[in-house]
Amino acid sequence: MLEKLFKLRENHTTVKTEVLAGITTFMTMAYILAVNPSILAAAGMDQGAVFTATALASMIGTLCMALFANYPFALAPGMGLNAYFAYTMVIGMGYSWQTALTAVLIEGIIFIILSITNVREAIFNAIPANLKAAVSVGIGLFIAFIGLQNAHIVVGGATLVEIFSIDGYNLANGVQATFSDVGITVLLAVIGVIITSVLVVKNIKGNILWGILITWILGIVCQLVGFYVPNPELGFYSLLPDFSNGISVPSLAPVFFKFDFSNILSLNFVVIVFSFLFVDLFDTIGTLIGVSSKAGMLDKNGKLPRIKGALLADAVATTAGAVLGTSTTTTFVESASGVTEGGRTGLTAFTTAVLFGLALFLSPIFLAIPSFATAPALIVVGFYMLTNVVNIDFSDFSEAIPCFICIAAMPFFYSISEGISMGVISYVAINLLTGKFKEKKISVLMYVLAFLFILKYLFL
């Protein structure tokens, strides 16, 4: 049945490889189950209910990806989009979280329409091959940077970012952390990177997943012997799963189908919907381009087969997530970790979806996985994606410079969508001004995108 449904032989993979890849993807994404409820709670939403909504939205979205497109990509409420939801729209602009959920719902419905009418697919296909490779490289640097931040190897400082030191960490965060809480976790993350790298070099099956588990276990050992001392006030929690409250699923009732349509005709609301729409659209396209190009899923014309199903899964997930009570659900860049493990079909996504469902009942285990244990996985996956740089034609500067701008923008601007924006604008501008646009046969849609991106920076 699995062979018939997911076409494993056709994709040169096995059940074992796909399941391992799905577990790996889930392990690198599990943090969203803890982080998303915490962020949306700042907007006044019930934290337990948001946890349930997050798990269910992730499960539904990832299941749709498996069944609609047979791709190994996983979905969950997006980081950045949840912060925009809570801190910009609700806290900053004063809208209720019910109104914010309404904006997400409308965005999701618009996305479904755009996916059915091939608009999103046309945008994907319009981006030149070199720029697609650059998106993959940029995402690699971006997620490696996220990993370095999650592990506190990189902290804020006088130079914006600098290597970790306890004094630097305390100064940047205004806290009084010590080696027993933050210091030991940084050391464990560095050890985790080395362990994971050795496993990769040795070509051990499941190397990234093993890297996460080994780093976590080392952390537990450090806690048991007293090297690591949990400090919840500073965000350093026990590494041991806490079943003291038993196994229960928090009620969805406080956030389920809670919409407020009273503000939908205001100009500010339209701007907010467009902002959600823009970031989600190009984050998703960027993730699909980056991960699929690294996995060799693009055809000879640089197109992704079955992309309509992948985009539709993303749109349905956003809409379902809004109904359940969470911010925009989108394709996660951490899917790259599963692809790196060999995941090539929807069975990887199906496995991840099942684990999101199980997480509802086993939340103490998944919430105990610390960020310093998943950080090495993100850093090593960043390396894998960086290798795609060899597919960029650096002999043609009119191709190479926009690619460089795209690559640099993603980690520096902390956004996949901004990287694509900068890449598209610079690609069109440089080729237009140098007269190379005729030989390149740049599509009309690229000109339209560049124009829209410029308008976004001017007016939003």
N, C-alpha and C positions, 0 to 999 in steps of 0.2 A: 504493500500500500504506500509506504514512504517513497519507494522508488517511482511509483506512478505519479504521486502527488508532487514530488520535488525534483524528479529527474536527476538523481544523484550520479548515475553512471555517465550521463551526457555531460555533466559538469565536472567529471573526474574527481569525485569526492566520495566519502563514505559516511555512514551514520555516525560512527565514532568521532570522526573529524568534525562533523557538523555540530554534534552535541557538545563536544569540548569547546568549539568556537562560540557556541551560544552561551555556555557557562562563563567563558572569559569575558564576552561582551557584557553580560549581566554584572559580573563582579566589578568591572570598571565603571558601570553606570549606577551601581547600587546606592552611591552617595546621594543621588537625587531624591531618594526616599526619605532622607533625613534633612537635606538642604531645602528642598522645595516647600515643605510644610513650615519650616522655620521662617523663610522669606515671606510667604503669603500670610503667616500669622501676624507679621508687622502691619499688614493691611487690615487687620481686625478679623481675619477668618479663623475658624476653629481648626487648630493644628491637627488634631486626630482625624477629623473629617477630611482635611486636605491630604493627609497621608494615604487614606483609603482611595481618594480620588486620583492621586498621583499613581498609585500602583495599578488601579483599574484602567486609567487612561493609557498608561504605558503598555499594559497587556493588550488592550484593544488595538491600539495603533500598530504595535509590533506584529500582532496576529494578522492584521489587515495587510501589512507589508509581505508577510509570508504567503498569504493566500492570493492577494491581488497581483503580486509581481514576482514571487519566488526569488526574492533577494535577501541577503543576509544582514539587512540593515534594521536597527532597532530604534524605537521612538520613545520619547518621554517629554515631560514639560521642560522647555528649553531654559538653560541658564542665560541670564541677560534679559530674556523676555519676561521671566518671572520678576526680576528686579525692576524692570520698566513698569510692569503691572503694579507692584507694591509701592515702590519709592517715588516714581514719577507721577503715575496717573492718580493713585489713591492719596498718598501722603503729600506729594508736591502740588498736584492740581486740585485736590480736594474732592474728587469723585468718590462715590461709594464703591466698595469692591463688587457689589452687584452690577453697577454700571460698567465696571472694568470687564467683568465676565461677559456682559452683553457685547462689548467691543470684540472680544475674542470669538464669540459665537458668530457675529456678522463676518469677521475676517475669515473664519472657517468656511462659511457658506460661499463667500466670494471665491475662496480657494477651490472649492469643489467645482464651481462654474468654470474657473480658469483651467482646471485640470481636464475637465470633460471637453472643453473647446480647444484643447491643444496649445493654449497660449504659453503655459509653463514649459511644455515640451519644446516649443519653437525657440524659447529663450535659451534653453539648455543646448540645443543644436546650433544656435547662432554663434556661440562662443568659440573662437578659433582653437585649434588643437594645442598650440604652444601655451596659450593662456589656460587651457584646461589642465595641462601638466603643472603650470605654475600654481594653480589653485590647490592641487594636491600637495605640492611642496610647502606652500604657505600654511595649509592646515597642519602639516607635520610640525612646523615650527610653533604654531599656535598651541597645539595640544601638548607639545613638550614644555612650553612655557607655563601652561596651566598645571602640568605635573610638577614643575619646579616650584610654583607658587603653593600648590596644595601641600607640598612637603616642607614648605618654608625654607627651602634651599636658597630661594630668592626672596628678598624682603624689600619693602620700600625704604628709601634713604635719600640722602642729599643729591644723589645722581639719578633720582627716580626709582631705580632698582639697584640692588647690590647683593653680594653674597651674604649668607646668613651669619649673624653674630648675635649673641644673646642681648647685648647692649643695643645693637641696631634694631633687633626685633621689638624690644621693649619701647624704644624711642618711637618707632614707626606706629606702634599700636597703643601706646600709652598704658602699658601694663607692667607687671613685675614678674615675668616668667623666669624660670630657672632651667638648669641643665636637666633636672629631674622630670620636667614636663615637656617643654618645647625642644630642648637641646638633644635629648636622647632620640626623639622622633626624627629629627633631621639626620642624625647619624644612622638610624635604622633605614631611612629612605635611601641614603647613599649606598649603604650595604645592599639594599634591595635592587638598586640599579645594577650593581656589580654582579649580584647573583643572577638576575634576569639576563644580563648580557652573556654571562658564562653559559647559561642554559641555551640561549639563542645560538651562540658559537658552536656548542656541542650538538645543536640540532635536536634537542630533546623535545618530544611531542608534548604540546601543551605548555611550552616554556613560559609564556606570559602569565597564564593561570597559576602555574607552580610558583612563579616569582611573587605573585600577590599573596598566595597562601603561606609561603615560607616567611615572607617579611612580616605578615600578621602574626604567625606563630612565634617568631623571634621577639616581637613586641609583647606578646602574652608572657613569654619567659621572663623578659625584662620587668614586667609588672609584678610577676610572682616573686621575684628575688629582690624587688625594691628599687631597681634602677629607674624604672618609670613609675612616676607617682601621678595618678589622675588629678586633674585640676579643672573641674567642670566650669568654674567661673571664667576661665580663660579659653574654654572650648576643648579641653583635653580630657576625654572621657575614658572610663574603664574599657579595656579591650576585650573583656569577657562578656559574652552574651548574658543579658539580664532577663531571666524568666520569672522574676519575683511577682509580677502582676498576672502571671499565667499567659495563656494564649487566647487572644480575643481580637476581633476586628472592629476598629472604631466606627461608629455610625456615620453614614454619609449625609444624613438628613440636614445638618446645619448649612451645607453648601450646595446640595443637589438642586438643580434647576432654579437657582436663585438669580433671576434676571430683573433688570430695571431699564425699561425702554424710554423713560421720560426725557433723556438727554440726547437721543439719537439724531435729532435734527440740528443740533448746534455745530458750528464750524469746528470748535475744539474737538468734538467727538469724532468728526470726519478725519481730522488730522491724526488722532490717536489710532483709529482703525487703519489708516494708511501706514502709520509707523509700524504697527504690528505686522501688517501685510508685507511691507518692504523687507523687514528683517527676517521674517519667517521664510519668505519666498527665496531670498538669495542665500540665507543660511542653509536651507534645504538643498537648493541647486548646487551650492558650493560643496556641501558634504557628499552629495551623490557623485559629482564630478571627481572630487578628490579621492574618495574611497574606491569608486568603481574603476577609475583609471589605474590606480595602484594595483587593483586586483586583476587587471587585464580583462575587464568586463565590457569595455567599449569596443564597438565594431571598427572596421577599417576606415570608416568615415567619421570616427570620433563620436558616434551616437550610442546611447545606452538603450539596448532592446528592452521592451516592456516598461519603459520609463513612465508611461501613462498610469500604469498600475501603481508604481512607486509614489508618484505625485498624488494620486487619488487617495492612497493610504494615508499620506501625510495630512491631506485636507480633511478626510473623515476623522482622523485622530484629533485634530484641532477642534472640530465641531463637537465630537463626543466628549473631549476633555472639558470644554466649556459647560456642557450640560451636567457633567459629573461634579464640576466645581474646582477646576484648576486652570492655570494660565496656559498659553499656547503650547501645544504638544507638537514636537518636530523631530525630524530625523537627527539622531545623535552622532556627533563626530567620533565618539568612543566606539562606534560600530567598527572602526578601523582595527581595533584590537582583536575582534573575532575574525575579521577578514585576514589579518596577519596570521592567525592560528590555522588558516586554511578554509574558513567558512566561505562557501560559494553559492548556497541555495537558501530557500526560505526555511529549511529545517533549522538552520542556525537561528533565524529570527523566531521561529516557533518555540525553540528551546528557551530563548530569552523571555518570550511572552509567558511561558509556563512558570518560569522562575519568578516573574513579577506577580503572577497569581499566587504562588506559594508564599511570596514575601508578605502577603496579607496576614498569613497565619504564623509565619516564622520571622516576624520583623525583628525580634531581639538579636537574632544571628546576623542578619544582613546589615542592621544598623550598627553593629559592633565592628564592622570592617572599617578600619581607620583610613583617612586620606593618605597617610604616609605609606600605606601598603599598596594602594592603587596608583600612586604617583609614579613609581618606577615603570609600571606598565605603560602609562601615557608617554613617558619620556622615551622608552624604547620604541613604541609605535611611531612616535615622532621621527625617529631615525629611519624607520622603514619607509615612511612616506616621503622623507627628504630625498631618498635615492631616486625618486622620479625626476629629479633635476636634470638627469642625463638625457631626458627626452625633450628638453627645450633646445631650440636651435639658437645658440649663442653667436653664431657667425653672422646672423642678420640682426643688427642692433635695433631695427624697427620692431622686431618681435621680442628681442631679449630685454630691452629696457622696460616696456610695459609689464613683462613677466616679473622682472625684479621689483617693480613698484608694487605689484599685486602680492608678491611673496612677503615683502617687508611690511606692508600695511597690515596684514592679518595679526601678527603678534604685537606690533607696535600700537595699533589702534584697538587691539583686543576684540576683533570682530571679523568673522568670515565675510559677512556681507559688505563691510567697508573695503576689504581687500578686493573683492570683485568689482565694486564701484570704481575704485582707483585704477584697477587694471583695465576695465572697459574704457573709461574716460581717456586714459593715457594712450591706449592702443589706437583708438579712433583719432585722437588729436595728433599724435606723432605721425601716423600714416597719412593723414589728411594734409598736414603741413609740409611733409616731405614729398608729396606727390606719389606715394606708393599705393594709395588706396585703389587705383585702377587694376594694377597687377595682382593685388591681394584679393580683389573681388569681395570686399567687406560687405556683409549683408545689411540690408536696410534696417533690420531689427537692431543691429549693433549701434547704428547711428541714433535710433530712437532711444535705446537704453542709455547711451552716453548723454543725450539731451535730458532725459528724465533724471539721471543721477546728478547732473549739474543743477537742475531745478531744485532737487532735494536739498543740496548743500546751500543754495541761495535762500530758500524759503522755510526750511524746517529746522 
